[in-house]
Amino acid sequence: MNLRHLAFITILLSIIFLPFWLYLPMILSAAVFFPVYWEAIVYGFIIDIFYGGGIEGFSELISPAALSATLVLIILLWLKERLRLNF
C-alpha cells in the first residue's frame, strides 16, 4: 500500500467520522501534495451523498461538492504548472 492509497482511506474515514472543518483541509492538502488527485471529485460525491441537502433543481443534475472539487482541481493544476515554470 503506497502513500496515495493510505491518504484515500484516511480522508474517506475522516469524511465519515469527523466534522467538515477537519476533512476539507485534508482534501485540499492532498490535492496540493499529490500530482493529480482526482479522488477529490469522488470525495465530493461522497460528501453530497452523506451531508448534501443540495440546491433545488440543481442537485438533481450534478453534485455541487463534486463540481466544486473539479473546479478546485483545475485551478490547482493550472497553478502548479505556473509555479513549475518559474523554477
mmCIF file as gemmi writes it, N, C-alpha and C atoms, coordinates in Angstrom:
data_model
loop_
_atom_site.group_PDB
_atom_site.id
_atom_site.type_symbol
_atom_site.label_atom_id
_atom_site.label_alt_id
_atom_site.label_comp_id
_atom_site.label_asym_id
_atom_site.label_entity_id
_atom_site.label_seq_id
_atom_site.pdbx_PDB_ins_code
_atom_site.Cartn_x
_atom_site.Cartn_y
_atom_site.Cartn_z
_atom_site.occupancy
_atom_site.B_iso_or_equiv
_atom_site.pdbx_formal_charge
_atom_site.auth_seq_id
_atom_site.auth_asym_id
_atom_site.pdbx_PDB_model_num
ATOM 1 N N . MET Axp A 1 ? 0.849 -1.171 0 1 0 ? 1 A 1
ATOM 2 C CA . MET Axp A 1 ? 0 0 0 1 0 ? 1 A 1
ATOM 3 C C . MET Axp A 1 ? 0.895 1.234 0 1 0 ? 1 A 1
ATOM 4 N N . ASN Axp A 2 ? 0.674 2.089 -0.981 1 0 ? 2 A 1
ATOM 5 C CA . ASN Axp A 2 ? 1.502 3.284 -1.056 1 0 ? 2 A 1
ATOM 6 C C . ASN Axp A 2 ? 0.821 4.458 -0.341 1 0 ? 2 A 1
ATOM 7 N N . LEU Axp A 3 ? 1.471 5.605 -0.382 1 0 ? 3 A 1
ATOM 8 C CA . LEU Axp A 3 ? 1.006 6.776 0.354 1 0 ? 3 A 1
ATOM 9 C C . LEU Axp A 3 ? -0.329 7.305 -0.182 1 0 ? 3 A 1
ATOM 10 N N . ARG Axp A 4 ? -0.532 7.189 -1.482 1 0 ? 4 A 1
ATOM 11 C CA . ARG Axp A 4 ? -1.781 7.673 -2.076 1 0 ? 4 A 1
ATOM 12 C C . ARG Axp A 4 ? -2.976 6.855 -1.599 1 0 ? 4 A 1
ATOM 13 N N . HIS Axp A 5 ? -2.829 5.538 -1.519 1 0 ? 5 A 1
ATOM 14 C CA . HIS Axp A 5 ? -3.903 4.684 -1.009 1 0 ? 5 A 1
ATOM 15 C C . HIS Axp A 5 ? -4.184 4.971 0.466 1 0 ? 5 A 1
ATOM 16 N N . LEU Axp A 6 ? -3.128 5.157 1.218 1 0 ? 6 A 1
ATOM 17 C CA . LEU Axp A 6 ? -3.288 5.463 2.637 1 0 ? 6 A 1
ATOM 18 C C . LEU Axp A 6 ? -4.006 6.804 2.833 1 0 ? 6 A 1
ATOM 19 N N . ALA Axp A 7 ? -3.671 7.79 2.018 1 0 ? 7 A 1
ATOM 20 C CA . ALA Axp A 7 ? -4.345 9.092 2.098 1 0 ? 7 A 1
ATOM 21 C C . ALA Axp A 7 ? -5.814 8.956 1.72 1 0 ? 7 A 1
ATOM 22 N N . PHE Axp A 8 ? -6.122 8.149 0.699 1 0 ? 8 A 1
ATOM 23 C CA . PHE Axp A 8 ? -7.509 7.957 0.282 1 0 ? 8 A 1
ATOM 24 C C . PHE Axp A 8 ? -8.339 7.359 1.414 1 0 ? 8 A 1
ATOM 25 N N . ILE Axp A 9 ? -7.83 6.336 2.061 1 0 ? 9 A 1
ATOM 26 C CA . ILE Axp A 9 ? -8.557 5.674 3.145 1 0 ? 9 A 1
ATOM 27 C C . ILE Axp A 9 ? -8.695 6.605 4.349 1 0 ? 9 A 1
ATOM 28 N N . THR Axp A 10 ? -7.636 7.331 4.675 1 0 ? 10 A 1
ATOM 29 C CA . THR Axp A 10 ? -7.673 8.249 5.81 1 0 ? 10 A 1
ATOM 30 C C . THR Axp A 10 ? -8.691 9.358 5.597 1 0 ? 10 A 1
ATOM 31 N N . ILE Axp A 11 ? -8.699 9.948 4.417 1 0 ? 11 A 1
ATOM 32 C CA . ILE Axp A 11 ? -9.645 11.024 4.143 1 0 ? 11 A 1
ATOM 33 C C . ILE Axp A 11 ? -11.063 10.482 4.07 1 0 ? 11 A 1
ATOM 34 N N . LEU Axp A 12 ? -11.24 9.305 3.515 1 0 ? 12 A 1
ATOM 35 C CA . LEU Axp A 12 ? -12.576 8.713 3.463 1 0 ? 12 A 1
ATOM 36 C C . LEU Axp A 12 ? -13.129 8.474 4.859 1 0 ? 12 A 1
ATOM 37 N N . LEU Axp A 13 ? -12.313 7.964 5.757 1 0 ? 13 A 1
ATOM 38 C CA . LEU Axp A 13 ? -12.755 7.765 7.137 1 0 ? 13 A 1
ATOM 39 C C . LEU Axp A 13 ? -13.006 9.1 7.843 1 0 ? 13 A 1
ATOM 40 N N . SER Axp A 14 ? -12.206 10.117 7.514 1 0 ? 14 A 1
ATOM 41 C CA . SER Axp A 14 ? -12.431 11.418 8.142 1 0 ? 14 A 1
ATOM 42 C C . SER Axp A 14 ? -13.729 12.049 7.649 1 0 ? 14 A 1
ATOM 43 N N . ILE Axp A 15 ? -14.116 11.797 6.393 1 0 ? 15 A 1
ATOM 44 C CA . ILE Axp A 15 ? -15.401 12.306 5.898 1 0 ? 15 A 1
ATOM 45 C C . ILE Axp A 15 ? -16.547 11.665 6.665 1 0 ? 15 A 1
ATOM 46 N N . ILE Axp A 16 ? -16.404 10.407 6.984 1 0 ? 16 A 1
ATOM 47 C CA . ILE Axp A 16 ? -17.471 9.694 7.683 1 0 ? 16 A 1
ATOM 48 C C . ILE Axp A 16 ? -17.566 10.106 9.147 1 0 ? 16 A 1
ATOM 49 N N . PHE Axp A 17 ? -16.42 10.282 9.813 1 0 ? 17 A 1
ATOM 50 C CA . PHE Axp A 17 ? -16.436 10.443 11.267 1 0 ? 17 A 1
ATOM 51 C C . PHE Axp A 17 ? -16.111 11.849 11.781 1 0 ? 17 A 1
ATOM 52 N N . LEU Axp A 18 ? -15.476 12.695 11.007 1 0 ? 18 A 1
ATOM 53 C CA . LEU Axp A 18 ? -15.027 13.993 11.506 1 0 ? 18 A 1
ATOM 54 C C . LEU Axp A 18 ? -15.883 15.122 10.932 1 0 ? 18 A 1
ATOM 55 N N . PRO Axp A 19 ? -15.855 16.29 11.575 1 0 ? 19 A 1
ATOM 56 C CA . PRO Axp A 19 ? -16.601 17.439 11.039 1 0 ? 19 A 1
ATOM 57 C C . PRO Axp A 19 ? -15.924 17.999 9.775 1 0 ? 19 A 1
ATOM 58 N N . PHE Axp A 20 ? -16.684 18.802 9.04 1 0 ? 20 A 1
ATOM 59 C CA . PHE Axp A 20 ? -16.212 19.286 7.75 1 0 ? 20 A 1
ATOM 60 C C . PHE Axp A 20 ? -14.978 20.156 7.858 1 0 ? 20 A 1
ATOM 61 N N . TRP Axp A 21 ? -14.81 20.894 8.929 1 0 ? 21 A 1
ATOM 62 C CA . TRP Axp A 21 ? -13.669 21.782 9.055 1 0 ? 21 A 1
ATOM 63 C C . TRP Axp A 21 ? -12.368 21.022 9.297 1 0 ? 21 A 1
ATOM 64 N N . LEU Axp A 22 ? -12.442 19.709 9.473 1 0 ? 22 A 1
ATOM 65 C CA . LEU Axp A 22 ? -11.237 18.902 9.557 1 0 ? 22 A 1
ATOM 66 C C . LEU Axp A 22 ? -10.947 18.156 8.249 1 0 ? 22 A 1
ATOM 67 N N . TYR Axp A 23 ? -11.987 17.655 7.576 1 0 ? 23 A 1
ATOM 68 C CA . TYR Axp A 23 ? -11.698 16.878 6.372 1 0 ? 23 A 1
ATOM 69 C C . TYR Axp A 23 ? -11.535 17.734 5.115 1 0 ? 23 A 1
ATOM 70 N N . LEU Axp A 24 ? -12.125 18.913 5.059 1 0 ? 24 A 1
ATOM 71 C CA . LEU Axp A 24 ? -11.926 19.758 3.88 1 0 ? 24 A 1
ATOM 72 C C . LEU Axp A 24 ? -10.478 20.22 3.717 1 0 ? 24 A 1
ATOM 73 N N . PRO Axp A 25 ? -9.787 20.66 4.783 1 0 ? 25 A 1
ATOM 74 C CA . PRO Axp A 25 ? -8.365 20.976 4.615 1 0 ? 25 A 1
ATOM 75 C C . PRO Axp A 25 ? -7.516 19.746 4.266 1 0 ? 25 A 1
ATOM 76 N N . MET Axp A 26 ? -7.937 18.581 4.731 1 0 ? 26 A 1
ATOM 77 C CA . MET Axp A 26 ? -7.203 17.36 4.379 1 0 ? 26 A 1
ATOM 78 C C . MET Axp A 26 ? -7.325 17.073 2.883 1 0 ? 26 A 1
ATOM 79 N N . ILE Axp A 27 ? -8.509 17.266 2.331 1 0 ? 27 A 1
ATOM 80 C CA . ILE Axp A 27 ? -8.709 17.045 0.896 1 0 ? 27 A 1
ATOM 81 C C . ILE Axp A 27 ? -7.902 18.058 0.089 1 0 ? 27 A 1
ATOM 82 N N . LEU Axp A 28 ? -7.935 19.317 0.501 1 0 ? 28 A 1
ATOM 83 C CA . LEU Axp A 28 ? -7.175 20.341 -0.196 1 0 ? 28 A 1
ATOM 84 C C . LEU Axp A 28 ? -5.67 20.092 -0.101 1 0 ? 28 A 1
ATOM 85 N N . SER Axp A 29 ? -5.204 19.663 1.064 1 0 ? 29 A 1
ATOM 86 C CA . SER Axp A 29 ? -3.781 19.354 1.228 1 0 ? 29 A 1
ATOM 87 C C . SER Axp A 29 ? -3.356 18.186 0.338 1 0 ? 29 A 1
ATOM 88 N N . ALA Axp A 30 ? -4.2 17.18 0.245 1 0 ? 30 A 1
ATOM 89 C CA . ALA Axp A 30 ? -3.887 16.041 -0.616 1 0 ? 30 A 1
ATOM 90 C C . ALA Axp A 30 ? -3.87 16.46 -2.08 1 0 ? 30 A 1
ATOM 91 N N . ALA Axp A 31 ? -4.788 17.351 -2.471 1 0 ? 31 A 1
ATOM 92 C CA . ALA Axp A 31 ? -4.817 17.825 -3.851 1 0 ? 31 A 1
ATOM 93 C C . ALA Axp A 31 ? -3.571 18.632 -4.19 1 0 ? 31 A 1
ATOM 94 N N . VAL Axp A 32 ? -3.032 19.334 -3.21 1 0 ? 32 A 1
ATOM 95 C CA . VAL Axp A 32 ? -1.809 20.098 -3.433 1 0 ? 32 A 1
ATOM 96 C C . VAL Axp A 32 ? -0.595 19.174 -3.406 1 0 ? 32 A 1
ATOM 97 N N . PHE Axp A 33 ? -0.581 18.211 -2.504 1 0 ? 33 A 1
ATOM 98 C CA . PHE Axp A 33 ? 0.58 17.341 -2.316 1 0 ? 33 A 1
ATOM 99 C C . PHE Axp A 33 ? 0.77 16.348 -3.464 1 0 ? 33 A 1
ATOM 100 N N . PHE Axp A 34 ? -0.301 15.69 -3.898 1 0 ? 34 A 1
ATOM 101 C CA . PHE Axp A 34 ? -0.191 14.691 -4.951 1 0 ? 34 A 1
ATOM 102 C C . PHE Axp A 34 ? -0.295 15.364 -6.318 1 0 ? 34 A 1
ATOM 103 N N . PRO Axp A 35 ? 0.377 14.813 -7.334 1 0 ? 35 A 1
ATOM 104 C CA . PRO Axp A 35 ? 0.401 15.467 -8.654 1 0 ? 35 A 1
ATOM 105 C C . PRO Axp A 35 ? -0.982 15.733 -9.244 1 0 ? 35 A 1
ATOM 106 N N . VAL Axp A 36 ? -1.794 14.726 -9.408 1 0 ? 36 A 1
ATOM 107 C CA . VAL Axp A 36 ? -3.159 14.893 -9.91 1 0 ? 36 A 1
ATOM 108 C C . VAL Axp A 36 ? -4.039 14.036 -9.013 1 0 ? 36 A 1
ATOM 109 N N . TYR Axp A 37 ? -4.783 14.691 -8.133 1 0 ? 37 A 1
ATOM 110 C CA . TYR Axp A 37 ? -5.556 13.97 -7.125 1 0 ? 37 A 1
ATOM 111 C C . TYR Axp A 37 ? -7.03 13.985 -7.502 1 0 ? 37 A 1
ATOM 112 N N . TRP Axp A 38 ? -7.403 13.156 -8.488 1 0 ? 38 A 1
ATOM 113 C CA . TRP Axp A 38 ? -8.774 13.091 -8.974 1 0 ? 38 A 1
ATOM 114 C C . TRP Axp A 38 ? -9.713 12.473 -7.946 1 0 ? 38 A 1
ATOM 115 N N . GLU Axp A 39 ? -9.178 11.892 -6.92 1 0 ? 39 A 1
ATOM 116 C CA . GLU Axp A 39 ? -10.014 11.319 -5.873 1 0 ? 39 A 1
ATOM 117 C C . GLU Axp A 39 ? -10.848 12.383 -5.163 1 0 ? 39 A 1
ATOM 118 N N . ALA Axp A 40 ? -10.43 13.639 -5.262 1 0 ? 40 A 1
ATOM 119 C CA . ALA Axp A 40 ? -11.186 14.73 -4.628 1 0 ? 40 A 1
ATOM 120 C C . ALA Axp A 40 ? -12.593 14.833 -5.211 1 0 ? 40 A 1
ATOM 121 N N . ILE Axp A 41 ? -12.75 14.495 -6.48 1 0 ? 41 A 1
ATOM 122 C CA . ILE Axp A 41 ? -14.085 14.516 -7.09 1 0 ? 41 A 1
ATOM 123 C C . ILE Axp A 41 ? -14.947 13.42 -6.481 1 0 ? 41 A 1
ATOM 124 N N . VAL Axp A 42 ? -14.353 12.264 -6.242 1 0 ? 42 A 1
ATOM 125 C CA . VAL Axp A 42 ? -15.079 11.167 -5.584 1 0 ? 42 A 1
ATOM 126 C C . VAL Axp A 42 ? -15.487 11.588 -4.181 1 0 ? 42 A 1
ATOM 127 N N . TYR Axp A 43 ? -14.593 12.282 -3.484 1 0 ? 43 A 1
ATOM 128 C CA . TYR Axp A 43 ? -14.927 12.784 -2.154 1 0 ? 43 A 1
ATOM 129 C C . TYR Axp A 43 ? -16.109 13.752 -2.222 1 0 ? 43 A 1
ATOM 130 N N . GLY Axp A 44 ? -16.158 14.569 -3.267 1 0 ? 44 A 1
ATOM 131 C CA . GLY Axp A 44 ? -17.276 15.49 -3.426 1 0 ? 44 A 1
ATOM 132 C C . GLY Axp A 44 ? -18.598 14.76 -3.558 1 0 ? 44 A 1
ATOM 133 N N . PHE Axp A 45 ? -18.614 13.684 -4.343 1 0 ? 45 A 1
ATOM 134 C CA . PHE Axp A 45 ? -19.837 12.884 -4.452 1 0 ? 45 A 1
ATOM 135 C C . PHE Axp A 45 ? -20.211 12.253 -3.115 1 0 ? 45 A 1
ATOM 136 N N . ILE Axp A 46 ? -19.22 11.755 -2.397 1 0 ? 46 A 1
ATOM 137 C CA . ILE Axp A 46 ? -19.482 11.117 -1.105 1 0 ? 46 A 1
ATOM 138 C C . ILE Axp A 46 ? -20.014 12.138 -0.1 1 0 ? 46 A 1
ATOM 139 N N . ILE Axp A 47 ? -19.432 13.325 -0.084 1 0 ? 47 A 1
ATOM 140 C CA . ILE Axp A 47 ? -19.899 14.375 0.83 1 0 ? 47 A 1
ATOM 141 C C . ILE Axp A 47 ? -21.341 14.743 0.517 1 0 ? 47 A 1
ATOM 142 N N . ASP Axp A 48 ? -21.67 14.849 -0.765 1 0 ? 48 A 1
ATOM 143 C CA . ASP Axp A 48 ? -23.06 15.17 -1.126 1 0 ? 48 A 1
ATOM 144 C C . ASP Axp A 48 ? -24.013 14.036 -0.791 1 0 ? 48 A 1
ATOM 145 N N . ILE Axp A 49 ? -23.575 12.814 -0.91 1 0 ? 49 A 1
ATOM 146 C CA . ILE Axp A 49 ? -24.435 11.687 -0.556 1 0 ? 49 A 1
ATOM 147 C C . ILE Axp A 49 ? -24.718 11.684 0.945 1 0 ? 49 A 1
ATOM 148 N N . PHE Axp A 50 ? -23.691 11.923 1.756 1 0 ? 50 A 1
ATOM 149 C CA . PHE Axp A 50 ? -23.864 11.885 3.206 1 0 ? 50 A 1
ATOM 150 C C . PHE Axp A 50 ? -24.541 13.131 3.758 1 0 ? 50 A 1
ATOM 151 N N . TYR Axp A 51 ? -24.084 14.311 3.339 1 0 ? 51 A 1
ATOM 152 C CA . TYR Axp A 51 ? -24.47 15.537 4.019 1 0 ? 51 A 1
ATOM 153 C C . TYR Axp A 51 ? -25.199 16.544 3.145 1 0 ? 51 A 1
ATOM 154 N N . GLY Axp A 52 ? -25.235 16.348 1.855 1 0 ? 52 A 1
ATOM 155 C CA . GLY Axp A 52 ? -25.745 17.377 0.966 1 0 ? 52 A 1
ATOM 156 C C . GLY Axp A 52 ? -27.251 17.454 0.915 1 0 ? 52 A 1
ATOM 157 N N . GLY Axp A 53 ? -27.765 18.607 1.259 1 0 ? 53 A 1
ATOM 158 C CA . GLY Axp A 53 ? -29.176 18.876 1.056 1 0 ? 53 A 1
ATOM 159 C C . GLY Axp A 53 ? -29.4 19.306 -0.382 1 0 ? 53 A 1
ATOM 160 N N . GLY Axp A 54 ? -28.382 19.949 -0.938 1 0 ? 54 A 1
ATOM 161 C CA . GLY Axp A 54 ? -28.425 20.355 -2.328 1 0 ? 54 A 1
ATOM 162 C C . GLY Axp A 54 ? -29.27 21.592 -2.576 1 0 ? 54 A 1
ATOM 163 N N . ILE Axp A 55 ? -29.121 22.108 -3.759 1 0 ? 55 A 1
ATOM 164 C CA . ILE Axp A 55 ? -29.9 23.246 -4.211 1 0 ? 55 A 1
ATOM 165 C C . ILE Axp A 55 ? -31.03 22.673 -5.054 1 0 ? 55 A 1
ATOM 166 N N . GLU Axp A 56 ? -32.241 23.115 -4.811 1 0 ? 56 A 1
ATOM 167 C CA . GLU Axp A 56 ? -33.391 22.57 -5.528 1 0 ? 56 A 1
ATOM 168 C C . GLU Axp A 56 ? -33.222 22.746 -7.03 1 0 ? 56 A 1
ATOM 169 N N . GLY Axp A 57 ? -33.41 21.669 -7.754 1 0 ? 57 A 1
ATOM 170 C CA . GLY Axp A 57 ? -33.299 21.695 -9.201 1 0 ? 57 A 1
ATOM 171 C C . GLY Axp A 57 ? -31.88 21.492 -9.693 1 0 ? 57 A 1
ATOM 172 N N . PHE Axp A 58 ? -30.909 22.037 -8.986 1 0 ? 58 A 1
ATOM 173 C CA . PHE Axp A 58 ? -29.511 21.912 -9.407 1 0 ? 58 A 1
ATOM 174 C C . PHE Axp A 58 ? -28.903 20.601 -8.93 1 0 ? 58 A 1
ATOM 175 N N . SER Axp A 59 ? -29.304 20.148 -7.745 1 0 ? 59 A 1
ATOM 176 C CA . SER Axp A 59 ? -28.698 18.952 -7.186 1 0 ? 59 A 1
ATOM 177 C C . SER Axp A 59 ? -29.108 17.69 -7.943 1 0 ? 59 A 1
ATOM 178 N N . GLU Axp A 60 ? -30.18 17.759 -8.708 1 0 ? 60 A 1
ATOM 179 C CA . GLU Axp A 60 ? -30.582 16.601 -9.477 1 0 ? 60 A 1
ATOM 180 C C . GLU Axp A 60 ? -29.685 16.391 -10.686 1 0 ? 60 A 1
ATOM 181 N N . LEU Axp A 61 ? -29.081 17.461 -11.168 1 0 ? 61 A 1
ATOM 182 C CA . LEU Axp A 61 ? -28.256 17.369 -12.36 1 0 ? 61 A 1
ATOM 183 C C . LEU Axp A 61 ? -26.808 17.003 -12.047 1 0 ? 61 A 1
ATOM 184 N N . ILE Axp A 62 ? -26.245 17.654 -11.05 1 0 ? 62 A 1
ATOM 185 C CA . ILE Axp A 62 ? -24.837 17.434 -10.726 1 0 ? 62 A 1
ATOM 186 C C . ILE Axp A 62 ? -24.63 17.673 -9.234 1 0 ? 62 A 1
ATOM 187 N N . SER Axp A 63 ? -23.65 17.029 -8.708 1 0 ? 63 A 1
ATOM 188 C CA . SER Axp A 63 ? -23.307 17.176 -7.304 1 0 ? 63 A 1
ATOM 189 C C . SER Axp A 63 ? -22.554 18.492 -7.09 1 0 ? 63 A 1
ATOM 190 N N . PRO Axp A 64 ? -23.061 19.41 -6.256 1 0 ? 64 A 1
ATOM 191 C CA . PRO Axp A 64 ? -22.378 20.691 -6.044 1 0 ? 64 A 1
ATOM 192 C C . PRO Axp A 64 ? -20.974 20.533 -5.447 1 0 ? 64 A 1
ATOM 193 N N . ALA Axp A 65 ? -20.798 19.601 -4.538 1 0 ? 65 A 1
ATOM 194 C CA . ALA Axp A 65 ? -19.468 19.409 -3.941 1 0 ? 65 A 1
ATOM 195 C C . ALA Axp A 65 ? -18.497 18.824 -4.961 1 0 ? 65 A 1
ATOM 196 N N . ALA Axp A 66 ? -18.962 17.923 -5.801 1 0 ? 66 A 1
ATOM 197 C CA . ALA Axp A 66 ? -18.094 17.354 -6.835 1 0 ? 66 A 1
ATOM 198 C C . ALA Axp A 66 ? -17.732 18.412 -7.875 1 0 ? 66 A 1
ATOM 199 N N . LEU Axp A 67 ? -18.675 19.276 -8.209 1 0 ? 67 A 1
ATOM 200 C CA . LEU Axp A 67 ? -18.387 20.364 -9.136 1 0 ? 67 A 1
ATOM 201 C C . LEU Axp A 67 ? -17.365 21.322 -8.532 1 0 ? 67 A 1
ATOM 202 N N . SER Axp A 68 ? -17.507 21.627 -7.254 1 0 ? 68 A 1
ATOM 203 C CA . SER Axp A 68 ? -16.543 22.488 -6.569 1 0 ? 68 A 1
ATOM 204 C C . SER Axp A 68 ? -15.164 21.84 -6.535 1 0 ? 68 A 1
ATOM 205 N N . ALA Axp A 69 ? -15.115 20.542 -6.26 1 0 ? 69 A 1
ATOM 206 C CA . ALA Axp A 69 ? -13.842 19.833 -6.234 1 0 ? 69 A 1
ATOM 207 C C . ALA Axp A 69 ? -13.189 19.832 -7.612 1 0 ? 69 A 1
ATOM 208 N N . THR Axp A 70 ? -13.988 19.683 -8.652 1 0 ? 70 A 1
ATOM 209 C CA . THR Axp A 70 ? -13.449 19.706 -10.011 1 0 ? 70 A 1
ATOM 210 C C . THR Axp A 70 ? -12.861 21.072 -10.341 1 0 ? 70 A 1
ATOM 211 N N . LEU Axp A 71 ? -13.56 22.126 -9.977 1 0 ? 71 A 1
ATOM 212 C CA . LEU Axp A 71 ? -13.048 23.472 -10.231 1 0 ? 71 A 1
ATOM 213 C C . LEU Axp A 71 ? -11.77 23.744 -9.452 1 0 ? 71 A 1
ATOM 214 N N . VAL Axp A 72 ? -11.722 23.31 -8.204 1 0 ? 72 A 1
ATOM 215 C CA . VAL Axp A 72 ? -10.513 23.499 -7.394 1 0 ? 72 A 1
ATOM 216 C C . VAL Axp A 72 ? -9.347 22.721 -7.994 1 0 ? 72 A 1
ATOM 217 N N . LEU Axp A 73 ? -9.58 21.495 -8.456 1 0 ? 73 A 1
ATOM 218 C CA . LEU Axp A 73 ? -8.515 20.708 -9.068 1 0 ? 73 A 1
ATOM 219 C C . LEU Axp A 73 ? -8.002 21.355 -10.346 1 0 ? 73 A 1
ATOM 220 N N . ILE Axp A 74 ? -8.894 21.896 -11.159 1 0 ? 74 A 1
ATOM 221 C CA . ILE Axp A 74 ? -8.46 22.564 -12.386 1 0 ? 74 A 1
ATOM 222 C C . ILE Axp A 74 ? -7.616 23.787 -12.067 1 0 ? 74 A 1
ATOM 223 N N . ILE Axp A 75 ? -8.04 24.559 -11.072 1 0 ? 75 A 1
ATOM 224 C CA . ILE Axp A 75 ? -7.257 25.735 -10.667 1 0 ? 75 A 1
ATOM 225 C C . ILE Axp A 75 ? -5.905 25.318 -10.102 1 0 ? 75 A 1
ATOM 226 N N . LEU Axp A 76 ? -5.876 24.255 -9.297 1 0 ? 76 A 1
ATOM 227 C CA . LEU Axp A 76 ? -4.603 23.785 -8.738 1 0 ? 76 A 1
ATOM 228 C C . LEU Axp A 76 ? -3.669 23.26 -9.821 1 0 ? 76 A 1
ATOM 229 N N . LEU Axp A 77 ? -4.21 22.559 -10.811 1 0 ? 77 A 1
ATOM 230 C CA . LEU Axp A 77 ? -3.368 22.094 -11.918 1 0 ? 77 A 1
ATOM 231 C C . LEU Axp A 77 ? -2.747 23.274 -12.652 1 0 ? 77 A 1
ATOM 232 N N . TRP Axp A 78 ? -3.535 24.312 -12.882 1 0 ? 78 A 1
ATOM 233 C CA . TRP Axp A 78 ? -3.03 25.499 -13.557 1 0 ? 78 A 1
ATOM 234 C C . TRP Axp A 78 ? -1.957 26.186 -12.701 1 0 ? 78 A 1
ATOM 235 N N . LEU Axp A 79 ? -2.212 26.317 -11.393 1 0 ? 79 A 1
ATOM 236 C CA . LEU Axp A 79 ? -1.239 26.96 -10.503 1 0 ? 79 A 1
ATOM 237 C C . LEU Axp A 79 ? 0.057 26.163 -10.399 1 0 ? 79 A 1
ATOM 238 N N . LYS Axp A 80 ? -0.063 24.845 -10.302 1 0 ? 80 A 1
ATOM 239 C CA . LYS Axp A 80 ? 1.138 24.017 -10.205 1 0 ? 80 A 1
ATOM 240 C C . LYS Axp A 80 ? 1.99 24.142 -11.463 1 0 ? 80 A 1
ATOM 241 N N . GLU Axp A 81 ? 1.348 24.19 -12.603 1 0 ? 81 A 1
ATOM 242 C CA . GLU Axp A 81 ? 2.086 24.354 -13.862 1 0 ? 81 A 1
ATOM 243 C C . GLU Axp A 81 ? 2.782 25.71 -13.915 1 0 ? 81 A 1
ATOM 244 N N . ARG Axp A 82 ? 2.111 26.743 -13.488 1 0 ? 82 A 1
ATOM 245 C CA . ARG Axp A 82 ? 2.705 28.083 -13.486 1 0 ? 82 A 1
ATOM 246 C C . ARG Axp A 82 ? 3.875 28.175 -12.512 1 0 ? 82 A 1
ATOM 247 N N . LEU Axp A 83 ? 3.752 27.541 -11.353 1 0 ? 83 A 1
ATOM 248 C CA . LEU Axp A 83 ? 4.826 27.576 -10.364 1 0 ? 83 A 1
ATOM 249 C C . LEU Axp A 83 ? 6.032 26.784 -10.824 1 0 ? 83 A 1
ATOM 250 N N . ARG Axp A 84 ? 5.825 25.692 -11.532 1 0 ? 84 A 1
ATOM 251 C CA . ARG Axp A 84 ? 6.941 24.882 -12.029 1 0 ? 84 A 1
ATOM 252 C C . ARG Axp A 84 ? 7.707 25.61 -13.12 1 0 ? 84 A 1
ATOM 253 N N . LEU Axp A 85 ? 7.042 26.41 -13.927 1 0 ? 85 A 1
ATOM 254 C CA . LEU Axp A 85 ? 7.723 27.129 -14.992 1 0 ? 85 A 1
ATOM 255 C C . LEU Axp A 85 ? 8.654 28.191 -14.441 1 0 ? 85 A 1
ATOM 256 N N . ASN Axp A 86 ? 8.37 28.712 -13.265 1 0 ? 86 A 1
ATOM 257 C CA . ASN Axp A 86 ? 9.194 29.763 -12.695 1 0 ? 86 A 1
ATOM 258 C C . ASN Axp A 86 ? 10.471 29.253 -12.048 1 0 ? 86 A 1
ATOM 259 N N . PHE Axp A 87 ? 10.529 27.956 -11.748 1 0 ? 87 A 1
ATOM 260 C CA . PHE Axp A 87 ? 11.726 27.434 -11.081 1 0 ? 87 A 1
ATOM 261 C C . PHE Axp A 87 ? 12.671 26.892 -12.056 1 0 ? 87 A 1
